[in-house]
Amino acid sequence: MSTQAATADPAERIQLRTIPMAQLTSHPGNVRQDLKVSKEFRASVLRRMLTPLLVVEAPDGGYKVFDGNRRLTVLVEAERDSALCLVFEDVDAAEEYLAMTTTARQREGLSDTEQAVALFQAAELGADVRQIAQAAGLKQKEVRTAIRFVGSESLRQAVQKGKTALPVTLDHMAALIEFEDDPDALKVISGAVGRGDFDWVVRRLRNERDERIERAKQREEYVAAGIRVFDSRDDLPEGAEELWRLRTTEGGDSISTEDHLACPGHAVAPHEYGGKWTTVCLDPAGNGHHLHHPRVSRDGQKRDPAAEAAVVQGNKDWVAANDVRREWLAQFARRKSWPKETQDVMSRFVASQILLGGHIITSGMNTSDSLKLACQWLALGEDADWAQCAEAAAQAAPGKLPLIQFAAVAAIMERQVGAKDRRAWRTDRLAYTEGTRKRIASYLQALGSLGYELSPVERAVAEGRTYDPFEKAKAQPAPDGLS
């Protein structure tokens, strides 16, 4: 830029003009290699381009766009006639390149919270959700989430730590709204903002809420049927036992719930491992039942209530982790491409598991659960079989082969990892063998290498540690800058 240009009145050096597209060309030295023209960006530009292109006169006529090449690309593809431009005079070649850097550095996108406030204000001033969604390039559901969050004092206070507001995203806002009427849940959610296990924390809360709702519904049904209900196991009389532990006589048949309805000791109470109700007999001996499964451990010692509570919570934590992990795998499989290092991780994991073989692989290949997951991830349809998976591999482009192989083996691993017995996380007498635990650990480690955020319970398994569900809160760091 010349000295004269540097001292001139800026208003004399810059003109706002509408210039025909035929006179505009992209800067030949544009440094941005990836224009990243997304569907949302294109729609926003075509709807209303609020930021003019920055241009200078080209030596051979016309104008070079030194800032706004992404917008220029969209306008050219849409065959627009003209574009609003700021024309700079007396800008030398060096200044053009410096301007590319300066304008990029000066642009700082709004955070989700800042955007939410803007959308809320627009709504307050009369803009409807559809109009706001179009302007912001968001879904209408996301707009409603933002407006609802900003309009709620309690939700905003939930993520306020002293004078600092946590940097919440739209996903955070949606979770907070979902549990708006549960102060304890809001506290847990706000504590997970900024942590890698946020999705897992929210899933645990959802599962626990759904469990409470289902149990309350079942309780009403029991009461309506005239069945005695104990809301706490501590309230059961001494000697009461779950029905599954009892037999009609010593060595006799088990007793069904239907047959036990006529027993004067028939009742229901919370299951010892939580999550559902269980049928109990309040006086087994007095009602002629035989105790077939005493409430003692294999070594003859009485059960440890604290250990049982840990198993209950650990099972809940593991189920939530299974749900989040499988959702992540489904999203991972929908990607259109994967970097070479990602493909290497997938291929190495598949090769190692196939070569190790064992019951995890051989048994998993013959189950409908594994097949269903693999077909879901590969979008092959619910009725597909392994032969169709093989056909998909035969016809796939080379770049997709690592995914197909990985999806098949991951689905087989999930049969063991996500089994209904929920034993994969345990290290007590009911734990899997050491060899199986190591296979599961290698699987979780591979997922971590692919970008999956392991939950605390998964991390313990991946690292070969015993998981204590009641220490997870202390193990999780607070967001940066907060204590």
Summary of the structure (lengths in Angstrom):
residues: 483
radius of gyration: 31.1
end to end distance: 48.9
largest distance: 107.7
contacts: 1341
relative contact order: 0.06
helix: 54%
strand: 11%
